Amino acid sequence: MDVKFLKFITEDNRKVNRFQYTAIDDATRIRVLKIYKKHTQKNAIDFVDHVIEELPHTFTAAACTVENSEIYFIRGDVLRDIFKKNNHIGYKIMMKISSVISSRLRSLSQKFVNTL
């Protein structure tokens, strides 16, 4: 997914700013676009919901582990409802998840390099 900042000038020379949210399915190359007046967490969540409705695929996240790990399961609709009701929680959770995943990938990458 991507967000682009758009600038328009109306016929009466007023400047208008918009945000284009875009998602492209890697497998089918189907593109989903939506324009918003503001770039907010609420709009980002709305766009994700819009993409899920438009694209015919199920979105999942998967990971392989080299060591024993705990697995947590949260239904997608429940998680989206939590994020909608509490935007700040959604942001904090996604930042934490991405931080954990990136640190584990760096660690795994380093282990892989050391085995070579």
N, C-alpha and C positions, 0 to 999 in steps of 0.2 A: 504494500500500500504506500501511497505517496500523497503529499499535499503540496499544491502549487499556489503561490500568491498571484492573483490576477488583478490587473489595473485596467479600468475602462474609463473613457471620457464620454459622457452623454452628449446628446445633441445641443444641450444648453451649456456645454463646457464644464459640467460638474465632474469631479473625480469620484469614481465608485470603485471600492475594493471588494473583492470576493475571494473565496478559497475553494479551489477545485480538489476534491478528494477523489483519488483514483485507485482502483484495485484491478490487477490483471491475473487471471488464473494461469499458472504456469503450464498446465497440461493442455488446456483447450485454447488459450490466448483470448478467452472472453474477457472483455473490459467492462468495468462498472464505474460510472462517473456520477458525481453529485456535487452541486455547487452550494456553498453556504455563505452567509453574510459574515459570520464570525468563525474564528478558529478556536474552538473550545473543546473541553473533554466531552461535554454532552453531545456535541456534533460528531466527534470521533466515534463515540459509542453508537450513535444513531447510524453512522455510515457503516460500521461493522454489521449492525443488524440488517441494514439494507443489502449489503453484500451477501450475507447468509441467505436472505430471501431470494436474491436474484440468481446466485450461482447454484447449479444443481448438485453440488458435491458436499460431502461431509468433511468438516475441518477437524483435524485431530493434531495433537502434538505427541511425538514419540521420541524416546531416547533409549539408547543401549548403554548399559553400565558395565564397567569392568570389575567393580566391587559390589558387594551386597548393598542394596539401597532400599529405602522405604518408598512406597508408592502412595500418593494421595490422589483421590478421585473426586472431582467436583463436576456435577452435570453442567454443561454449557449454559443452559437456560437459567439455572440458579445463579451461576457466576455473573452472567450478564445483568440479571435483576439486581444483584448486589452492587454492581458497578453503576447501574442507572440511578439507584437510590442514593448512593454515596460515591460521587465521582472521585473524591480524594482517595478513597480506599482503593478503587480500581487503579488509579495512577500509581499509588505506593506499591501495590501488589505486583503490577507489571514491571515496575522498576526493579523490585527485589528479585522477581523470577528471572529477568534478563541478566541481572548482575550475577546470580548464582549460576545460571547456564554458561555465561561467558567465562566466569572464573574456572568452572569445571572443564570447559573446552580448552582453555589455555593450559590447565594442568595436564589434561589428557594429551594435548599436543606436545608438551614438554616430555612426558613419559614416552611418547612414541618416538620422538627425536633421540632420546637417550638410549632406546633399544636398538637403534640403527647403528 
